[in-house]
Every structure is written in structure tokens, then in C-alpha cells.
Amino acid sequence: MAGAAVLHTTGDHILSVTLNRPESLNALTPGQREDIIGLLSEASAAAEVRAVVITGTGRGFCAGADLRAAGPPGERLTGDVARTLRTGAQRLIAAVLDCEKPVIAAVNGTAAGLGAHLAFACDLVLAAESARFIEVFVRRGLVPDGGGAYLLPRLVGPQRAKELMFFGDALGAADAERLGLV
């Protein structure tokens, strides 16, 4: 399992899920999303699992969706973008929110885009001093996906959420704690 993109172990009633692509700051591929969704579903049904911890290897928690993993652009059909969001990022965030066990994010570095939303969807967020949360969508001319526009206003209020989403500035662990995100 050393080469696996998602590592997982169960011990002391805790399912540990570790994103394992440190060379890309653990940017999520579609396959990794599916693996995490499956693990969360299994955790919900497993009596021996009482909590789930999600973290990342290396210096990043999760840099968001791996845009290179989608492959070269091809012919697009009407509804492709909405379908991709619904079956990808939104499905992952829904799996975290719907997990019947507490889900804890152990943010060890950069959590950007979908990676930040993955953390924000968790029941508890623990952040190392090196943690940074970044709403990168504005830097790419995109609307936040993966539940960010839903989650952030509920966590920090609408004005702070707009500030984070409109400017895309990195938010350090201390500031995230002050805002109540961690």
C-alpha cells in the first residue's frame, strides 16, 4: 500500500485516511475522491469505527482537485460541468457531511480550493501552525465548488465568507482559529 494515493488504517476505533500524493500537495484525482467516498461509507457501517481522521502526507493537506488528472480537453457536451461537479466534488463533500461517524480533518499544511472545503465539511478541524486555507477559485476565475459557497457562510458568516472567496488570500492557522474555522 506504500504507493497508494489514499492510505488507510483502522486502529483504536479510528479510521485514518491519508492523502498520499505529496509531490502534488495531495491534489485530489477522481480516483482518490472515489476511494475516500467508499472509505467514509464503509466507516458509517463499521461498528468498530468510532471516528475518521483525514490528513495528508508531506507539506500539504490537499491542494484541491488535480486539474491535470482530468486529461486533455475533449469535446464537451451540454451539462458536462454541472455533471462533473455533482458527481465529483459535491459528492465527496456530501460523503463527509453524511458520514455517521465524527470526521476530523488534521490539516498539516496547505488546504486550498476543494482541499479547504474538504476540511470545512469535517466535524472538527485541527490545524498545525503550518496550516493555510486558501479559496483559490477567484485566482482561476471560477465560482467556488465543492460546497464552499454553502459551508463558509455558515462557519464564518456571509461577510467573512465573501472576503475569503472574493480575494483568495491565504488564511493562516492562527487567523483560521480566530474566525472559528479550526
N, CA, C and O of each residue as an XYZ file, in Angstrom:
728
protein
N       0.813     -1.202      0.000
C       0.000      0.000      0.000
C       0.855      1.264      0.000
O       0.306      2.365      0.017
N       2.192      1.137     -0.019
C       3.086      2.287      0.042
C       2.881      3.231     -1.126
O       3.016      4.443     -0.958
N       2.556      2.709     -2.321
C       2.378      3.541     -3.494
C       0.957      4.015     -3.694
O       0.677      4.710     -4.670
N       0.050      3.661     -2.800
C      -1.351      4.027     -2.944
C      -1.541      5.533     -2.769
O      -0.862      6.162     -1.957
N      -2.464      6.098     -3.532
C      -2.740      7.535     -3.467
C      -3.571      7.901     -2.242
O      -3.585      9.058     -1.822
N      -4.265      6.915     -1.669
C      -5.009      7.104     -0.418
C      -4.642      5.941      0.497
O      -4.937      4.783      0.200
N      -3.998      6.265      1.606
C      -3.645      5.249      2.595
C      -4.741      5.210      3.654
O      -5.356      6.233      3.956
N      -4.980      4.040      4.212
C      -5.971      3.966      5.290
C      -5.634      2.819      6.223
O      -5.206      1.747      5.794
N      -5.835      3.067      7.500
C      -5.650      2.057      8.536
C      -6.749      2.247      9.568
O      -7.301      3.336      9.725
N      -7.052      1.158     10.268
C      -8.010      1.241     11.364
C      -7.328      0.698     12.606
O      -6.794     -0.411     12.598
N      -7.348      1.485     13.670
C      -6.785      1.082     14.944
C      -7.357      1.932     16.048
O      -7.652      3.109     15.840
N      -7.517      1.354     17.216
C      -8.107      2.072     18.353
C      -9.435      2.727     17.990
O      -9.740      3.823     18.461
N     -10.225      2.059     17.154
C     -11.559      2.503     16.746
C     -11.542      3.741     15.853
O     -12.567      4.406     15.700
N     -10.383      4.059     15.259
C     -10.259      5.238     14.402
C      -9.829      4.794     13.014
O      -8.844      4.073     12.860
N     -10.575      5.230     12.004
C     -10.167      5.042     10.626
C      -9.318      6.252     10.249
O      -9.804      7.383     10.250
N      -8.051      6.012      9.928
C      -7.155      7.073      9.485
C      -7.063      7.028      7.972
O      -6.699      6.004      7.394
N      -7.393      8.140      7.333
C      -7.343      8.268      5.879
C      -6.281      9.308      5.569
O      -6.366     10.446      6.028
N      -5.273      8.915      4.783
C      -4.163      9.808      4.478
C      -4.032      9.977      2.977
O      -3.819      9.009      2.248
N      -4.160     11.216      2.521
C      -3.922     11.526      1.109
C      -2.422     11.393      0.877
O      -1.623     11.951      1.629
N      -2.041     10.661     -0.155
C      -0.637     10.298     -0.315
C      -0.102     10.642     -1.713
O       0.352      9.766     -2.449
N      -0.164     11.896     -2.050
C       0.461     12.387     -3.277
C       1.216     13.671     -2.930
O       0.870     14.744     -3.423
N       2.237     13.568     -2.090
C       2.913     14.772     -1.596
C       3.536     15.628     -2.696
O       3.673     16.840     -2.532
N       3.915     15.009     -3.814
C       4.523     15.778     -4.908
C       3.551     16.782     -5.526
O       3.975     17.745     -6.166
N       2.248     16.559     -5.335
C       1.225     17.482     -5.851
C       0.480     18.176     -4.713
O      -0.624     18.683     -4.909
N       1.085     18.199     -3.527
C       0.418     18.712     -2.313
C      -0.920     18.010     -2.094
O      -1.877     18.602     -1.595
N      -0.964     16.725     -2.481
C      -2.145     15.878     -2.289
C      -3.380     16.365     -3.039
O      -4.508     16.203     -2.572
N      -3.151     16.970     -4.218
C      -4.277     17.340     -5.074
C      -5.069     16.078     -5.393
O      -4.492     15.031     -5.685
N      -6.387     16.184     -5.336
C      -7.266     15.019     -5.468
C      -7.552     14.654     -6.914
O      -7.948     15.499     -7.718
N      -7.348     13.393     -7.229
C      -7.742     12.850     -8.524
C      -9.155     12.278     -8.385
O      -9.620     12.048     -7.268
N      -9.836     12.050     -9.499
C     -11.156     11.403     -9.402
C     -11.092     10.056     -8.673
O     -11.999      9.724     -7.910
N     -10.043      9.290     -8.900
C      -9.907      8.006     -8.217
C      -9.776      8.152     -6.712
O     -10.357      7.373     -5.955
N      -9.018      9.143     -6.277
C      -8.891      9.388     -4.838
C     -10.236      9.788     -4.234
O     -10.600      9.326     -3.153
N     -10.964     10.642     -4.932
C     -12.294     11.034     -4.435
C     -13.153      9.794     -4.223
O     -13.809      9.655     -3.190
N     -13.148      8.898     -5.200
C     -13.952      7.680     -5.093
C     -13.481      6.818     -3.923
O     -14.301      6.255     -3.196
N     -12.168      6.713     -3.740
C     -11.632      5.934     -2.616
C     -12.110      6.508     -1.284
O     -12.539      5.757     -0.407
N     -12.040      7.823     -1.124
C     -12.450      8.464      0.128
C     -13.941      8.284      0.359
O     -14.366      7.983      1.475
N     -14.734      8.465     -0.683
C     -16.181      8.274     -0.569
C     -16.486      6.850     -0.100
O     -17.321      6.647      0.781
N     -15.809      5.873     -0.692
C     -16.007      4.477     -0.297
C     -15.595      4.221      1.141
O     -16.299      3.528      1.875
N     -14.455      4.777      1.551
C     -13.988      4.586      2.929
C     -14.953      5.212      3.935
O     -15.202      4.631      4.992
N     -15.494      6.375      3.623
C     -16.452      7.019      4.529
C     -17.740      6.208      4.626
O     -18.328      6.101      5.702
N     -18.171      5.649      3.526
C     -19.368      4.798      3.532
C     -19.123      3.548      4.374
O     -19.977      3.149      5.165
N     -17.960      2.937      4.200
C     -17.619      1.751      4.992
C     -17.520      2.099      6.481
O     -17.952      1.320      7.330
N     -16.957      3.260      6.796
C     -16.835      3.676      8.196
C     -18.209      3.830      8.840
O     -18.405      3.466     10.000
N     -19.150      4.369      8.083
C     -20.506      4.537      8.620
C     -21.116      3.206      9.030
O     -21.847      3.128     10.017
N     -20.813      2.157      8.267
C     -21.408      0.840      8.518
C     -20.593     -0.020      9.482
O     -21.077     -1.060      9.928
N     -19.378      0.386      9.809
C     -18.497     -0.447     10.633
C     -18.641     -0.113     12.109
O     -18.339      1.003     12.531
N     -19.102     -1.081     12.894
C     -19.293     -0.865     14.328
C     -17.977     -0.584     15.044
O     -17.962      0.135     16.044
N     -16.869     -1.144     14.546
C     -15.576     -0.949     15.213
C     -14.985      0.445     14.973
O     -14.064      0.854     15.680
N     -15.502      1.170     13.990
C     -15.009      2.524     13.717
C     -15.879      3.527     14.459
O     -17.097      3.560     14.284
N     -15.242      4.340     15.285
C     -15.974      5.353     16.050
C     -15.694      6.765     15.567
O     -16.438      7.691     15.892
N     -14.612      6.942     14.781
C     -14.266      8.253     14.239
C     -13.367      8.069     13.027
O     -12.735      7.026     12.856
N     -13.321      9.097     12.193
C     -12.480      9.100     10.996
C     -11.582     10.329     11.064
O     -12.044     11.423     11.387
N     -10.295     10.149     10.759
C      -9.351     11.262     10.685
C      -8.821     11.312      9.265
O      -8.358     10.305      8.729
N      -8.890     12.494      8.656
C      -8.367     12.700      7.305
C      -7.180     13.643      7.391
O      -7.272     14.705      8.007
N      -6.063     13.263      6.776
C      -4.867     14.105      6.754
C      -4.138     13.889      5.435
O      -4.614     13.161      4.564
N      -2.989     14.523      5.296
C      -2.201     14.378      4.079
C      -0.733     14.169      4.403
O      -0.265     14.564      5.471
N      -0.006     13.547      3.483
C       1.433     13.366      3.651
C       2.167     14.599      3.122
O       1.633     15.359      2.315
N       3.380     14.775      3.584
C       4.180     15.893      3.093
C       3.770     17.213      3.696
O       3.265     17.274      4.817
N       3.994     18.273      2.935
C       3.760     19.620      3.465
C       2.385     20.191      3.115
O       2.114     21.361      3.383
N       1.524     19.378      2.523
C       0.195     19.861      2.180
C      -0.888     18.919      2.659
O      -0.722     17.700      2.638
N      -1.993     19.492      3.087
C      -3.175     18.691      3.418
C      -3.820     18.246      2.104
O      -3.934     17.051      1.829
N      -4.239     19.221      1.299
C      -4.830     18.937     -0.002
C      -4.909     20.230     -0.795
O      -5.530     21.199     -0.357
N      -4.280     20.242     -1.961
C      -4.254     21.436     -2.814
C      -5.482     21.543     -3.703
O      -5.487     22.325     -4.653
N      -6.515     20.779     -3.413
C      -7.743     20.850     -4.200
C      -7.802     19.751     -5.236
O      -7.144     18.719     -5.108
N      -8.596     19.983     -6.262
C      -8.748     18.996     -7.326
C      -7.527     19.028     -8.235
O      -7.012     20.098     -8.561
N      -7.074     17.862     -8.638
C      -5.958     17.772     -9.577
C      -6.519     17.998    -10.976
O      -7.104     17.098    -11.578
N      -6.334     19.197    -11.477
C      -6.900     19.553    -12.774
C      -6.210     18.818    -13.913
O      -6.791     18.661    -14.987
N      -4.994     18.370    -13.697
C      -4.272     17.610    -14.732
C      -4.800     16.184    -14.848
O      -4.658     15.557    -15.898
N      -5.400     15.673    -13.795
C      -5.870     14.284    -13.786
C      -7.070     14.069    -14.698
O      -7.380     12.932    -15.053
N      -7.739     15.135    -15.078
C      -8.918     15.006    -15.935
C      -8.540     14.666    -17.373
O      -9.397     14.257    -18.157
N      -7.254     14.833    -17.729
C      -6.819     14.521    -19.079
C      -6.984     15.713    -19.996
O      -7.441     16.771    -19.565
N      -6.616     15.553    -21.259
C      -6.711     16.668    -22.206
C      -8.157     17.022    -22.486
O      -9.026     16.150    -22.494
N      -8.421     18.313    -22.719
C      -9.801     18.703    -23.012
C     -10.277     18.074    -24.309
O      -9.544     18.022    -25.296
N     -11.485     17.609    -24.294
C     -12.068     16.991    -25.486
C     -13.359     17.694    -25.836
O     -13.590     18.836    -25.439
N     -14.178     17.014    -26.567
C     -15.463     17.579    -26.937
C     -16.368     17.560    -25.708
O     -16.551     16.525    -25.068
N     -16.923     18.714    -25.396
C     -17.789     18.809    -24.225
C     -19.241     18.786    -24.638
O     -19.624     19.305    -25.687
N     -20.029     18.178    -23.796
C     -21.457     18.106    -24.025
C     -22.176     19.032    -23.068
O     -21.645     19.378    -22.012
N     -23.378     19.434    -23.432
C     -24.187     20.276    -22.562
C     -24.366     19.590    -21.220
O     -24.752     18.423    -21.158
N     -24.087     20.315    -20.150
C     -24.259     19.779    -18.805
C     -23.024     19.120    -18.235
O     -23.054     18.669    -17.090
N     -21.920     19.046    -18.999
C     -20.703     18.381    -18.514
C     -20.174     18.982    -17.225
O     -19.817     18.249    -16.302
N     -20.116     20.308    -17.145
C     -19.558     20.957    -15.956
C     -20.424     20.659    -14.740
O     -19.908     20.272    -13.692
N     -21.721     20.833    -14.868
C     -22.630     20.556    -13.746
C     -22.557     19.091    -13.337
O     -22.566     18.776    -12.147
N     -22.486     18.207    -14.307
C     -22.410     16.767    -14.023
C     -21.101     16.435    -13.304
O     -21.091     15.646    -12.359
N     -20.003     17.037    -13.753
C     -18.704     16.800    -13.124
C     -18.712     17.267    -11.673
O     -18.197     16.572    -10.797
N     -19.290     18.437    -11.410
C     -19.369     18.933    -10.032
C     -20.239     18.028     -9.171
O     -19.871     17.685     -8.047
N     -21.385     17.649     -9.700
C     -22.339     16.830     -8.944
C     -21.769     15.457     -8.626
O     -21.971     14.943     -7.526
N     -21.060     14.858     -9.572
C     -20.550     13.501     -9.360
C     -19.144     13.490     -8.782
O     -18.633     12.422     -8.444
N     -18.507     14.644     -8.660
C     -17.138     14.724     -8.154
C     -17.063     15.423     -6.816
O     -17.258     14.805     -5.770
N     -16.780     16.721     -6.851
C     -16.536     17.496     -5.636
C     -17.733     17.482     -4.687
O     -17.573     17.256     -3.488
N     -18.915     17.721     -5.214
C     -20.092     17.765     -4.344
C     -20.364     16.412     -3.702
O     -20.789     16.344     -2.548
N     -20.123     15.352     -4.431
C     -20.336     14.007     -3.894
C     -19.356     13.713     -2.764
O     -19.720     13.089     -1.768
N     -18.107     14.166     -2.919
C     -17.116     13.981     -1.861
C     -17.527     14.728     -0.598
O     -17.511     14.159      0.494
N     -17.892     15.989     -0.742
C     -18.289     16.797      0.418
C     -19.539     16.207      1.064
O     -19.639     16.167      2.290
N     -20.478     15.756      0.266
C     -21.688     15.123      0.813
C     -21.335     13.862      1.596
O     -21.949     13.583      2.626
N     -20.356     13.102      1.121
C     -19.944     11.874      1.833
C     -19.370     12.208      3.201
O     -19.592     11.472      4.162
N     -18.629     13.318      3.300
C     -18.095     13.741      4.603
C     -19.242     14.180      5.504
O     -19.326     13.754      6.656
N     -20.116     15.020      4.989
C     -21.239     15.525      5.784
C     -22.185     14.407      6.222
O     -22.759     14.467      7.309
N     -22.345     13.392      5.377
C     -23.281     12.302      5.654
C     -22.690     11.158      6.462
O     -23.425     10.266      6.886
N     -21.383     11.163      6.684
C     -20.759     10.074      7.434
C     -21.387      9.998      8.827
O     -21.561     11.015      9.500
N     -21.717      8.801      9.238
C     -22.389      8.606     10.524
C     -21.434      8.626     11.709
O     -21.866      8.517     12.856
N     -20.154      8.763     11.444
C     -19.142      8.855     12.499
C     -18.526     10.256     12.439
O     -18.507     10.867     11.370
N     -18.025     10.775     13.557
C     -17.349     12.072     13.502
C     -16.150     12.015     12.560
O     -15.365     11.068     12.593
N     -16.021     13.033     11.726
C     -14.906     13.116     10.787
C     -14.044     14.313     11.193
O     -14.537     15.432     11.332
N     -12.766     14.055     11.378
C     -11.824     15.077     11.843
C     -10.799     15.326     10.750
O     -10.216     14.385     10.212
N     -10.579     16.598     10.420
C      -9.524     16.972      9.480
C      -8.303     17.354     10.295
O      -8.384     18.217     11.169
N      -7.181     16.725     10.018
C      -5.898     17.080     10.639
C      -5.091     17.792      9.557
O      -4.369     17.161      8.785
N      -5.224     19.107      9.517
C      -4.639     19.910      8.436
C      -3.188     20.234      8.782
O      -2.902     20.961      9.734
N      -2.294     19.680      7.992
C      -0.871     19.780      8.267
C      -0.143     20.778      7.375
O       1.065     20.956      7.525
N      -0.823     21.416      6.475
C      -0.188     22.366      5.554
C      -1.255     23.045      4.735
O      -2.313     23.399      5.255
N      -0.988     23.231      3.456
C      -1.916     23.933      2.577
C      -3.202     23.141      2.359
O      -3.170     21.955      2.033
N      -4.328     23.818      2.544
C      -5.653     23.299      2.204
C      -6.268     24.341      1.276
O      -6.731     25.389      1.727
N      -6.270     24.048     -0.007
C      -6.702     25.030     -0.994
C      -7.871     24.499     -1.812
O      -7.947     23.305     -2.099
N      -8.784     25.396     -2.185
C      -9.913     25.006     -3.023
C     -10.701     23.874     -2.417
O     -11.169     23.963     -1.282
N     -10.847     22.800     -3.185
C     -11.587     21.630     -2.700
C     -10.956     21.070     -1.432
O     -11.658     20.511     -0.590
N      -9.639     21.213     -1.283
C      -8.970     20.752     -0.064
C      -9.445     21.512      1.165
O      -9.645     20.920      2.226
N      -9.629     22.835      1.025
C     -10.171     23.633      2.129
C     -11.607     23.208      2.425
O     -12.003     23.094      3.585
N     -12.382     22.975      1.367
C     -13.777     22.593      1.568
C     -13.896     21.208      2.188
O     -14.813     20.946      2.966
N     -12.973     20.329      1.841
C     -12.925     19.013      2.483
C     -12.729     19.175      3.986
O     -13.405     18.518      4.777
N     -11.815     20.040      4.374
C     -11.591     20.290      5.804
C     -12.817     20.921      6.450
O     -13.240     20.490      7.522
N     -13.391     21.936      5.810
C     -14.531     22.653      6.391
C     -15.764     21.768      6.539
O     -16.610     22.032      7.394
N     -15.882     20.722      5.721
C     -17.018     19.806      5.816
C     -16.892     18.872      7.016
O     -17.883     18.295      7.463
N     -15.679     18.723      7.535
C     -15.455     17.814      8.664
C     -16.090     18.353      9.939
O     -16.333     19.553     10.065
N     -16.354     17.461     10.873
C     -16.965     17.848     12.139
C     -16.023     18.670     13.006
O     -16.455     19.588     13.704
N     -14.749     18.344     12.961
C     -13.721     19.098     13.688
C     -12.536     19.310     12.757
O     -12.220     18.451     11.934
N     -11.882     20.463     12.893
C     -10.690     20.748     12.100
C      -9.558     21.089     13.061
O      -9.626     22.069     13.803
N      -8.523     20.266     13.033
C      -7.315     20.527     13.804
C      -6.278     21.038     12.825
O      -6.105     20.458     11.754
N      -5.582     22.118     13.173
C      -4.630     22.710     12.243
C      -3.266     22.864     12.886
O      -3.142     23.392     13.991
N      -2.236     22.396     12.178
C      -0.858     22.655     12.594
C      -0.579     24.138     12.371
O      -1.295     24.804     11.623
N       0.452     24.645     13.016
C       0.807     26.056     12.813
C       1.122     26.346     11.352
O       0.991     27.484     10.900
N       1.534     25.327     10.616
C       1.871     25.495      9.198
C       0.648     25.476      8.279
O       0.787     25.683      7.073
N      -0.536     25.236      8.818
C      -1.743     25.145      8.000
C      -2.086     26.499      7.385
O      -1.940     27.551      8.007
N      -2.550     26.428      6.133
C      -3.038     27.609      5.419
C      -4.279     27.197      4.647
O      -4.301     26.138      4.018
N      -5.296     28.016      4.692
C      -6.546     27.767      3.985
C      -6.674     28.830      2.893
O      -6.553     30.026      3.160
N      -6.920     28.380      1.662
C      -6.957     29.322      0.540
C      -8.157     29.007     -0.351
O      -8.334     27.873     -0.798
N      -8.967     30.014     -0.598
C     -10.060     29.917     -1.573
C      -9.478     30.330     -2.927
O      -9.511     31.508     -3.284
N      -8.955     29.384     -3.665
C      -8.206     29.672     -4.892
C      -9.074     29.956     -6.110
O      -8.549     30.348     -7.152
N     -10.358     29.773     -6.011
C     -11.227     29.856     -7.180
C     -11.160     31.211     -7.870
O     -11.157     31.280     -9.099
N     -11.106     32.294     -7.087
C     -11.058     33.626     -7.677
C      -9.782     33.798     -8.502
O      -9.780     34.537     -9.487
N      -8.727     33.142     -8.120
C      -7.464     33.222     -8.868
C      -7.579     32.548    -10.231
O      -6.786     32.823    -11.131
N      -8.549     31.680    -10.381
C      -8.752     30.959    -11.638
C      -9.989     31.453    -12.388
O     -10.328     30.926    -13.448
N     -10.661     32.464    -11.837
C     -11.873     32.982    -12.464
C     -13.043     32.029    -12.357
O     -13.884     31.967    -13.254
N     -13.103     31.274    -11.249
C     -14.147     30.278    -11.063
C     -15.010     30.600     -9.844
O     -14.597     31.325     -8.940
N     -16.199     30.049     -9.846
C     -17.081     30.111     -8.688
C     -16.684     28.962     -7.767
O     -16.421     27.862     -8.253
N     -16.632     29.182     -6.443
C     -16.267     28.085     -5.531
C     -17.210     26.895     -5.695
O     -18.432     27.039     -5.692
N     -16.603     25.715     -5.837
C     -17.402     24.499     -5.916
C     -17.128     23.643     -4.692
O     -16.481     24.094     -3.747
N     -17.603     22.449     -4.704
C     -17.332     21.535     -3.605
C     -17.918     21.995     -2.285
O     -17.387     21.661     -1.225
N     -18.991     22.747     -2.327
C     -19.665     23.128     -1.095
C     -19.138     24.365     -0.408
O     -19.670     24.756      0.630
N     -18.101     25.001     -0.954
C     -17.518     26.167     -0.299
C     -18.494     27.320     -0.116
O     -18.535     27.939      0.947
N     -19.281     27.611     -1.150
C     -20.246     28.707     -1.064
C     -21.367     28.383     -0.073
O     -22.042     29.291      0.412
N     -21.566     27.123      0.225
C     -22.547     26.699      1.219
C     -21.936     26.682      2.616
O     -22.528     27.192      3.567
N     -20.745     26.091      2.732
C     -20.129     25.868      4.040
C     -19.595     27.149      4.688
O     -19.872     27.419      5.857
N     -18.839     27.925      3.937
C     -18.159     29.080      4.538
C     -19.092     30.088      5.212
O     -18.818     30.484      6.345
N     -20.185     30.522      4.568
C     -21.068     31.482      5.263
C     -21.643     30.930      6.561
O     -21.887     31.685      7.501
N     -21.859     29.632      6.618
C     -22.394     29.018      7.830
C     -21.340     28.926      8.930
O     -21.671     28.900     10.115
N     -20.072     28.877      8.533
C     -18.988     28.761      9.504
C     -18.488     30.112     10.004
O     -18.180     30.261     11.186
N     -18.405     31.100      9.106
C     -17.795     32.389      9.483
C     -18.703     33.586      9.243
O     -18.313     34.717      9.535
N     -19.897     33.369      8.721
C     -20.802     34.461      8.411
C     -20.637     34.907      6.970
O     -19.586     34.699      6.364
N     -21.679     35.522      6.422
C     -21.652     35.858      4.995
C     -20.575     36.882      4.607
O     -19.967     36.752      3.544
N     -20.329     37.889      5.441
C     -19.347     38.907      5.067
C     -17.929     38.348      5.035
O     -17.189     38.602      4.086
N     -17.547     37.600      6.046
C     -16.201     36.998      6.076
C     -16.046     35.987      4.938
O     -14.990     35.907      4.311
N     -17.104     35.218      4.678
C     -17.053     34.240      3.593
C     -16.813     34.938      2.259
O     -15.999     34.485      1.454
N     -17.521     36.041      2.026
C     -17.321     36.799      0.785
C     -15.890     37.311      0.698
O     -15.268     37.238     -0.362
N     -15.371     37.820      1.788
C     -13.991     38.318      1.801
C     -13.014     37.209      1.411
O     -12.130     37.422      0.582
N     -13.172     36.043      2.000
C     -12.280     34.917      1.700
C     -12.417     34.465      0.248
O     -11.421     34.185     -0.419
N     -13.659     34.396     -0.236
C     -13.890     33.916     -1.595
C     -13.532     34.959     -2.655
O     -13.036     34.603     -3.724
N     -13.778     36.246     -2.373
C     -13.524     37.287     -3.371
C     -12.046     37.602     -3.544
O     -11.614     37.941     -4.646
N     -11.264     37.495     -2.475
C      -9.861     37.892     -2.544
C      -8.902     36.716     -2.673
O      -7.816     36.875     -3.230
N      -9.270     35.554     -2.179
C      -8.420     34.379     -2.318
C      -7.118     34.435     -1.552
O      -6.163     33.739     -1.896
N      -7.068     35.265     -0.505
C      -5.853     35.360      0.305
C      -5.691     34.122      1.181
O      -6.673     33.519      1.612
N      -4.444     33.755      1.437
C      -4.160     32.626      2.323
C      -4.499     33.009      3.754
O      -4.158     34.101      4.208
N      -5.155     32.133      4.447
C      -5.547     32.336      5.831
C      -4.730     31.371      6.685
O      -4.900     30.156      6.586
N      -3.853     31.904      7.515
C      -3.016     31.070      8.373
C      -3.807     30.413      9.482
O      -4.967     30.750      9.715
N      -3.173     29.473     10.165
C      -3.841     28.714     11.220
C      -4.355     29.615     12.341
O      -5.465     29.414     12.832
N      -3.566     30.597     12.747
C      -3.981     31.483     13.844
C      -5.216     32.288     13.453
O      -6.141     32.434     14.252
N      -5.236     32.814     12.224
C      -6.413     33.562     11.763
C      -7.616     32.649     11.583
O      -8.743     33.047     11.875
N      -7.391     31.437     11.110
C      -8.487     30.474     10.969
C      -9.086     30.136     12.329
O     -10.298     29.964     12.459
N      -8.231     30.043     13.335
C      -8.719     29.785     14.687
C      -9.538     30.974     15.189
O     -10.598     30.797     15.790
N      -9.046     32.169     14.942
C      -9.747     33.382     15.371
C     -11.137     33.479     14.751
O     -12.081     33.949     15.386
N     -11.250     33.024     13.493
C     -12.540     33.051     12.805
C     -13.454     31.879     13.175
O     -14.629     31.866     12.808
N     -12.912     30.898     13.902
C     -13.702     29.750     14.309
C     -13.709     28.600     13.308
O     -14.533     27.692     13.413
N     -12.793     28.633     12.336
C     -12.726     27.558     11.344
C     -11.995     26.337     11.870
O     -12.232     25.223     11.402
N     -11.098     26.535     12.849
C     -10.335     25.412     13.403
C     -10.426     25.452     14.922
O      -9.855     24.595     15.597
